[in-house]
Amino acid sequence: MAIAVRPEELTDYLIRLYLAAGMTRRGARTVAGAQVEADLRGVVGHGSRLAPGYVAKLRSGHLTARPKMTRRPAGAGCLVLDADRAPGALAIKHAVSFAATGARRQGVALVLVRNAGHAGALGVGAAQLGRRGLVGVLAAQTSGPSVAVLGGPGTGLLGNSALAVAVPGPDPQRPVLLDMAAGSMSWGRLHEHARTGRQLPEGCALDQGGQPTRDPARAAVLLPSGERAQALVIVLELLVGALTGSPALPCGDEGRGLLCLAIAPARLGTGGQLTAAVAEVARALGEHGARLPGQRAWAHHDHAATRGIRLAEPDLAALIAAGDPHVPPPPAWTTRHNDRTDNSTEVLL
């Protein structure tokens, strides 16, 4: 059963959840906005379904509700930011702001982040740079070893690091946007397969015994999608781990590394050339039946913005439980109808 809710209603509820967990209003608005933006783009594994877990970590102290971030210049165009175990979206907001300012001044800027919480959908931060006319590159670690090595013992060794790249184009609000996990898929997408009863692709995951499985409920570790993808996982571990001064391999700690790079094409004298190139490539791809990265997500965003964000009933129930009893949900969320079916969508707009 899926329920469609208004994005602004969901955002307001998440803000109230995070305020009750001790965050400032600005911090709560940042994290809530990033999660709703992920839902709008169809990245449900990194959307509002994460909020109950975030609230629990904020209350337990595993995430810092009111972090005291510190920054240290590290040469021209480079900054090191200690996020004090802030929720990832909050650390990304600061990194994006610093990188955008630096790129506009000197063409390129790099921010290395330590001790950040779970990053969520990196494409949200990358798109913020893209909308400012900047090329944005973000990469993030995961905390646990959840990706096995091809041909290895079948246990997790590497993290399922994430990479997002935004390239501005003719539409300033719709940059070209790559947002991907380094492994065969994100764990959020795997959980979505489990919820909807879909099997995993071949060669995607292993069970606890190290045997291939297509059953998402039995998946214990992910696999890279080929040797080149495995090389990407390894390189991201080095870049985002060692380069940021974080552990090179995932060790289970909440604090992890983030990397944010911003490039200003206009400052480098190539802004018009890049815009024209995006349009040219888009036309060529269309003639071959393909499209630019991110176009499907932007279309999903437009649809969900007007028709509502579809939340699975268990996810909605978890959100309501996370606020009980201090953060009451909108009355429509608790409405129950007797004619629900598993494949139906109830619209609470």
C-alpha positions in Angstrom: 0.0 0.0 0.0 1.4 3.4 -1.0 0.2 6.7 0.3 0.8 10.0 -1.5 1.5 13.0 0.8 2.2 16.6 0.0 6.0 17.4 -0.1 5.5 20.6 2.1 3.5 18.5 4.7 6.2 15.9 4.8 8.9 18.6 5.1 7.1 20.3 8.0 6.7 17.0 9.9 10.3 16.0 9.5 11.4 19.5 10.7 9.3 19.0 13.8 10.8 15.5 14.3 14.4 16.9 14.2 13.5 19.9 16.4 12.2 17.5 19.0 15.4 15.5 18.7 17.4 18.6 19.6 18.4 20.2 16.3 18.3 23.9 15.6 15.6 25.0 13.2 18.1 25.7 10.5 19.7 22.3 10.9 16.3 20.6 11.0 15.2 22.4 7.9 18.4 21.4 6.1 18.2 17.7 6.9 14.4 17.5 6.2 14.7 19.4 2.9 17.5 17.1 1.7 15.4 14.0 2.5 12.2 15.3 0.9 14.3 16.3 -2.2 15.5 12.7 -2.4 11.9 11.4 -2.2 10.9 13.8 -4.9 13.6 12.5 -7.2 12.6 8.9 -6.5 15.7 8.1 -4.4 13.4 6.6 -1.7 16.2 4.7 0.1 17.8 8.1 1.1 14.6 10.0 1.7 12.2 10.4 4.6 12.3 6.7 5.4 15.7 7.4 7.0 14.3 9.9 9.5 13.4 7.4 12.3 17.0 6.1 12.3 18.4 9.6 12.3 16.2 10.7 15.2 17.3 7.6 17.2 21.0 8.4 16.5 20.5 12.1 17.5 18.8 11.1 20.7 21.5 8.6 21.6 24.4 10.9 20.7 25.7 8.9 17.8 24.9 12.0 15.7 25.4 15.5 17.0 22.2 17.5 17.1 24.0 20.8 17.4 27.4 20.2 16.0 30.3 22.6 16.4 32.0 22.4 13.0 35.5 23.7 12.7 37.3 24.6 9.5 40.9 24.9 8.6 42.3 26.4 5.4 44.7 24.0 3.6 46.2 26.1 0.9 44.7 28.0 -2.0 41.3 26.8 -2.9 41.2 24.0 -0.3 39.5 23.7 3.1 39.3 20.9 5.7 36.0 20.8 7.6 35.5 18.8 10.8 31.7 18.1 11.0 31.6 17.0 14.6 29.4 14.0 13.6 26.7 16.2 12.1 24.0 14.6 10.0 25.5 14.3 6.5 23.1 16.7 4.9 24.2 19.4 7.3 27.9 18.8 6.6 27.2 18.8 2.9 25.4 22.1 3.1 28.5 23.7 4.7 30.9 22.0 2.2 28.8 23.1 -0.8 28.7 26.7 0.5 32.4 26.9 1.1 33.2 25.2 -2.3 30.9 27.4 -4.2 32.4 30.6 -2.8 35.9 29.4 -3.4 35.2 28.3 -7.0 33.7 31.6 -7.9 36.8 33.4 -6.6 39.5 31.2 -8.2 37.8 28.8 -10.6 38.2 25.6 -8.5 37.7 24.8 -4.8 38.0 21.6 -2.8 36.5 20.9 0.6 37.5 17.8 2.6 35.1 16.8 5.4 35.9 14.6 8.4 33.5 13.1 11.0 30.3 13.5 9.0 27.2 11.4 9.5 25.4 9.4 6.8 25.4 11.5 3.7 22.1 10.5 2.2 21.5 11.3 -1.4 24.7 13.0 -2.6 22.9 14.2 -5.7 21.1 16.8 -3.6 24.3 18.6 -2.8 25.8 18.2 -6.3 22.6 19.6 -7.8 22.9 22.7 -5.6 26.2 23.4 -7.1 24.9 22.7 -10.6 22.1 25.1 -10.2 24.7 27.8 -9.3 26.3 27.3 -12.7 29.1 25.2 -11.2 30.3 21.7 -11.9 29.9 19.8 -8.6 31.6 16.5 -7.6 30.7 14.9 -4.3 31.9 11.6 -2.9 31.1 10.0 0.5 32.1 7.0 2.6 29.9 4.5 4.3 30.5 3.4 7.8 30.3 -0.3 7.5 32.1 -2.9 5.3 29.2 -4.0 3.0 30.9 -4.7 -0.4 32.8 -8.0 -1.0 35.7 -8.3 -3.3 35.1 -10.2 -6.6 36.4 -13.8 -6.2 37.2 -13.2 -2.5 35.8 -15.0 0.6 32.4 -13.5 0.2 32.5 -11.2 3.2 32.3 -7.4 3.3 35.6 -5.6 3.0 34.9 -2.3 1.2 32.3 0.4 1.8 29.5 1.1 -0.6 30.8 4.6 -1.2 28.8 7.1 -3.2 29.6 9.5 -6.0 27.6 12.4 -7.5 28.5 14.7 -10.3 26.4 17.7 -11.5 27.1 19.5 -14.8 25.2 22.7 -15.5 23.4 22.9 -18.9 20.9 25.0 -20.8 18.3 24.6 -18.0 19.8 26.1 -14.9 17.4 24.2 -12.6 18.0 20.8 -14.3 21.8 20.1 -14.4 23.0 16.8 -15.7 23.2 14.7 -12.6 24.9 11.4 -11.9 24.1 10.0 -8.4 25.3 6.4 -7.8 26.6 3.9 -5.3 30.0 2.5 -6.1 28.7 -1.1 -5.6 26.1 -2.8 -7.7 23.3 -0.7 -6.0 22.7 1.2 -2.8 21.3 -0.5 0.3 18.3 1.8 0.1 17.5 0.5 -3.4 18.0 -3.1 -2.2 15.5 -2.5 0.7 13.1 -1.1 -1.9 13.4 -4.3 -3.8 12.6 -6.2 -0.6 9.6 -4.1 0.1 8.1 -4.5 -3.3 9.0 -8.2 -3.7 11.3 -7.7 -6.6 14.3 -10.0 -7.2 17.8 -8.5 -7.4 19.8 -8.6 -10.6 22.2 -11.5 -11.1 25.6 -10.9 -9.6 24.4 -8.2 -7.3 24.7 -9.7 -3.8 25.8 -12.6 -1.6 24.0 -14.2 1.3 25.6 -14.9 4.7 27.2 -18.1 3.4 28.9 -16.2 0.6 26.7 -17.6 -2.0 25.0 -15.6 -4.8 21.5 -14.6 -4.1 18.7 -12.7 -5.9 16.6 -12.5 -2.8 17.0 -9.1 -1.2 15.9 -10.5 2.2 18.9 -12.8 2.1 21.5 -10.4 0.9 24.3 -9.9 3.4 26.9 -8.1 1.2 26.9 -6.4 -2.2 29.2 -7.1 -5.1 30.8 -4.6 -7.5 29.3 -4.8 -10.9 32.5 -6.0 -12.6 36.2 -5.4 -12.2 36.1 -1.8 -13.3 33.4 -1.0 -10.8 35.5 -2.7 -8.1 38.4 -0.4 -9.0 36.0 2.5 -8.6 35.0 1.3 -5.1 38.7 1.0 -4.1 39.7 4.4 -5.5 36.8 6.1 -3.7 37.8 4.5 -0.4 41.3 6.0 -0.9 40.1 9.4 -2.0 37.3 9.9 0.5 38.9 8.0 3.3 42.7 8.6 3.3 42.6 11.9 1.6 40.1 13.4 4.1 42.0 12.0 7.0 39.4 9.4 7.7 39.8 5.6 8.0 40.7 4.2 4.5 38.5 1.2 5.1 35.1 1.3 6.8 35.3 0.5 10.5 31.7 1.0 11.7 32.2 4.4 13.2 29.5 7.1 12.6 32.0 9.8 11.6 33.1 9.4 8.0 34.7 11.3 5.1 33.2 13.5 2.4 34.8 15.2 -0.5 33.3 18.2 -2.3 34.8 19.7 -5.4 33.4 22.7 -7.3 34.5 24.1 -10.6 33.4 27.4 -12.1 33.3 27.1 -15.9 32.5 30.8 -16.3 35.6 31.7 -14.2 37.7 29.4 -16.4 36.3 31.0 -19.6 34.4 27.8 -20.7 30.9 28.4 -19.4 29.3 29.0 -22.8 31.2 26.1 -24.3 30.0 23.7 -21.6 26.4 24.7 -21.9 26.5 24.2 -25.7 28.2 20.8 -25.2 25.4 19.6 -22.9 22.8 20.6 -25.4 24.7 18.9 -28.2 25.2 15.7 -26.3 21.6 15.7 -25.2 20.4 15.9 -28.9 22.8 13.2 -30.0 21.7 10.9 -27.2 18.0 11.5 -28.0 18.6 10.4 -31.6 20.0 7.1 -30.2 17.1 6.6 -27.8 19.1 7.6 -24.7 19.0 10.5 -22.3 21.3 12.5 -20.1 21.9 11.2 -16.5 19.4 12.7 -14.1 16.6 13.3 -16.6 14.4 10.5 -15.3 14.9 11.8 -11.7 13.9 15.3 -12.7 10.8 14.0 -14.4 10.0 12.0 -11.3 10.5 15.2 -9.2 8.0 17.2 -11.3 5.4 14.4 -11.0 5.8 14.0 -7.3 5.8 17.7 -6.7 2.3 18.0 -8.0 0.9 14.5 -7.3 2.5 13.9 -4.0 5.3 11.7 -2.6 4.4 8.0 -2.5 5.3 6.6 0.9 5.0 2.9 1.7 2.6 2.3 4.6 5.3 0.7 6.8 7.5 3.8 6.2 4.7 6.1 7.1 4.0 4.1 10.2 7.6 4.3 11.2 7.6 8.1 10.7 4.5 8.4 12.9 6.0 6.2 15.6 9.2 8.3 15.6 7.2 11.3 16.6 5.0 9.7 19.2 3.9 11.2 21.5 5.5 14.6 21.2 5.2 15.2 17.4 1.7 14.5 16.2 1.5 13.7 12.5 -0.9 15.5 10.1 -4.5 14.1 10.8 -4.8 12.8 7.2 -1.8 10.5 7.8 -3.6 8.4 10.4 -6.7 8.0 8.2 -7.5 4.3 7.5 -9.7 3.0 4.8 -11.2 -0.5 4.6 -10.8 -0.8 0.8 -7.0 -0.7 0.6 -5.2 -3.2 -1.6 -1.5 -3.9 -1.8 -1.1 -2.2 -5.2 -3.3 0.8 -4.6 -2.3 4.3 -3.8 -4.3 6.3 -1.3 -3.9 10.0 -1.9 -3.8 12.2 1.2 -3.5 15.5 -0.4 
